[in-house]
Amino acid sequence: IETYAIRLRDIIGNVKYETSQPKIIIIAHSMGGLVARRYIQLFGNSSIEKLVLVNVPNNGVEGKVAKYCSMFCADLECRDMESGSLFLNKLNENPPEAKIYNIFSTGCKMDNNRTGDGIVVEESAFLNNGKNYIMQGTCSGIHVLHG
């Protein structure tokens, strides 16, 4: 995920150049939110007007989701996203100052009688240094709220 954050620096530079804007707004979903948060941690927020996160595993994935993660992501990304990982500990240890709006869904029954969006449990989506917005919903069959 850290490699993606470094690549994001180039993308942000290109967007700023093409739009002649000093700052940009990032809207990131799922793992992309971790990438954007790591970018801000590494390079600061001078280029970021605000960051909008949507269903991001801010505190990791666990249980069945962690077990089957590699079916959808590469092993390294799954390792980084697992609750308690070295990457997440670094990311959450010194959260950067930035305008962060964190939107996450809940209403799907998940492991251990907890609720979430079908991929990320509610407790894991919550972000201490962001403004959190919770959207209630329901899951049915293979339709989850994560997407």
C-alpha positions in Angstrom: 0.0 0.0 0.0 2.9 2.3 0.7 4.1 1.9 -2.9 0.7 3.1 -4.1 1.0 6.1 -1.8 4.3 7.1 -3.4 2.7 6.7 -6.8 -0.2 8.8 -5.7 2.2 11.7 -5.2 2.9 11.7 -9.0 -0.8 11.5 -9.8 -1.6 14.5 -7.5 1.2 16.5 -9.1 -0.3 15.8 -12.5 -3.8 16.8 -11.4 -2.5 20.0 -9.9 -0.6 20.8 -13.0 -3.5 20.0 -15.4 -6.0 22.0 -13.4 -3.8 24.8 -12.2 -5.1 24.3 -8.7 -2.9 24.4 -5.6 -5.0 21.8 -3.7 -7.1 18.8 -4.7 -10.0 16.8 -3.1 -9.5 13.1 -2.9 -12.4 10.7 -2.8 -11.2 7.2 -1.9 -12.9 3.9 -1.5 -11.8 0.9 0.5 -8.1 0.2 0.3 -7.7 3.5 -1.7 -8.5 5.3 1.5 -5.5 3.7 3.3 -3.4 4.7 0.3 -4.5 8.3 0.6 -4.1 8.4 4.3 -0.5 7.1 4.0 0.2 9.6 1.2 -0.7 12.4 3.7 1.3 10.8 6.4 4.4 10.6 4.1 4.1 13.9 2.2 1.8 16.1 4.3 -1.5 17.8 3.4 -0.2 20.9 1.6 -1.7 19.6 -1.7 -4.9 18.2 -0.2 -8.0 20.4 0.3 -9.9 17.5 1.9 -10.0 13.7 1.9 -13.4 11.9 1.6 -13.2 8.2 2.6 -15.9 5.7 1.7 -16.1 2.3 3.4 -12.4 2.2 4.3 -10.9 -0.5 6.6 -9.2 2.2 8.7 -8.4 -0.3 11.5 -8.1 -3.4 9.2 -10.0 -6.4 8.1 -10.4 -9.6 10.1 -12.1 -12.9 10.2 -13.5 -14.4 7.0 -12.6 -11.2 5.0 -9.0 -11.4 6.0 -8.9 -15.1 5.3 -10.3 -14.7 1.7 -8.7 -11.3 1.0 -6.1 -12.7 -1.4 -8.9 -13.8 -3.7 -9.4 -10.0 -4.5 -6.1 -8.4 -3.7 -2.5 -9.4 -3.7 -0.9 -11.0 -0.6 1.1 -7.9 0.4 -2.0 -5.7 0.3 -3.9 -8.2 2.3 -1.1 -8.4 4.9 -1.1 -4.6 5.2 -4.9 -4.4 5.6 -5.1 -7.1 8.3 -6.1 -5.8 11.7 -3.0 -5.3 13.9 -0.6 -5.2 10.9 2.6 -3.3 11.1 1.3 -1.0 8.3 -1.9 -0.1 10.1 -0.1 0.4 13.4 2.2 2.9 11.7 -0.7 4.5 9.9 -2.8 4.9 13.0 0.0 5.7 15.4 0.6 9.3 14.2 -2.4 10.3 12.2 -1.7 13.4 10.1 -3.6 16.6 10.4 -6.0 16.9 7.5 -9.7 17.5 6.7 -10.9 13.9 6.6 -14.6 13.0 6.1 -15.2 9.3 6.7 -18.4 7.7 5.4 -19.1 4.1 6.2 -22.0 1.7 5.9 -23.4 -0.6 8.5 -26.3 -3.1 8.7 -24.7 -6.3 7.4 -24.3 -9.1 10.0 -20.7 -10.1 10.1 -18.3 -12.3 12.1 -18.9 -12.5 15.9 -22.4 -10.9 15.8 -20.9 -7.6 14.7 -22.2 -5.4 12.0 -20.6 -3.6 9.1 -20.8 -3.1 5.3 -20.2 -6.8 4.6 -16.4 -6.4 4.2 -15.4 -3.9 7.0 -16.9 -4.1 10.5 -18.2 -0.9 11.9 -15.5 -0.6 14.6 -12.8 -1.0 11.9 -14.2 1.7 9.6 -14.4 4.3 12.4 -11.6 6.9 12.2 -10.5 8.8 15.3 -9.1 11.9 13.5 -11.9 12.2 11.0 -15.5 13.4 10.9 -17.4 10.1 10.8 -20.8 9.6 9.0 -22.6 6.3 9.3 -25.1 5.1 6.7 -27.5 2.4 7.8 -28.5 -0.3 5.3 -29.1 -4.0 4.9 -27.4 -6.8 3.0 -29.0 -9.6 1.2 -27.3 -12.6 -0.4 -24.2 -11.5 -2.3 -25.3 -7.8 -2.2 -23.2 -6.0 0.5 -23.0 -2.3 1.3 -19.2 -2.1 0.8 -19.5 -1.2 -2.9 
